[in-house]
Structure formats: C-alpha cells, structure tokens
C-alpha cells in the first residue's frame, strides 16, 4: 500500500476590484513548486473558510480617483466579512516583484509551521528554522484591520494634500 499524502494547503487570494488578486494568483502559480499549494482567487469570504492562508490584497495599486471610493467600500466589506467569519488573513502590499515577494513571505510562514521537514523544498523558504530573525512581523504586515484603515486613510490624505 502506498501512503496517502495530505492534499496541498489551499491559499485564498481575495481583494476588492482592481487590487490584482488574479494577477498575483497567476504569478504565484508560476513560482510555487508544482502541487505545493492550491490557489483560489475569490471575491467572497465564504470561499476562504477552508484555506490554510488567506491573502487580502492591499489598496496600494493605482486606481482612478473616481473608482477609489467604491474600491475602499468593497475592501471594507471584505474585511468585515473575514472578521465576522473569524478568518485570519494577511494583507499583501507592493507592486510587481515586491508584491510577489510579500505574498511568498506570508506563504513561507505557514509552510514552515505546517510542514517543517519539507517547507524549504516545497516553498523554497529563505527563512528556515536555523536563520535568526530580528523580528517576526512589522507594521507593514500586521493585518490589523483598524490599523490598516488608519494607515491607508492617512496615506490617501497625504497624497491628496500634495496634488494641486
């Protein structure tokens, strides 16, 4: 008899319209080892309940000013739905390679905890158990919804103040 292997962990990518969830899912699929994870791109918190990790897209990608209020409202609804469902999530920021790196860092954190013997092979982790870290997390990656909202609102206000 062959041993039954556990199915790969599910990673849900969720975000308001225009936040790049589908593009990030495509980029991650290219980077992760085949069969290392099942990526699900969704628009509802209900699809995140079985996920080992939920990645919420940050609102830092460019957006036409007229669409920004709708995008912020959609993001707030997603965060509220995730909180109401009791689902933990990581917010992913950055553009291009930086966004991919931030998502991979979040994935590596769960991979190391869930699969200590094979995480570096499956996810090519740079943060192995032998590498000391100064800190586990920083403000940019804290995922606290209230903190996140204050930070984003502050950044938008600064940007609007600079525009003529």
Buried (B, 14 or more C-beta within 10 A) or exposed (E): EEEEEEEBBBBBBBBBEBBBBEBBBEBBEEBBEEEBBBBBBBEEBEBBEEBBBBBBBBBBBEBEEEEEEEBBEBBEEBBEBBEEEEBEBBBBBBEEEEBBBBBBBBBBBBBBEBBEEEBBEBBBBEBEEEEEEEEEEEEEBEBEBEEBBEBBEEEEEEEEEEEE
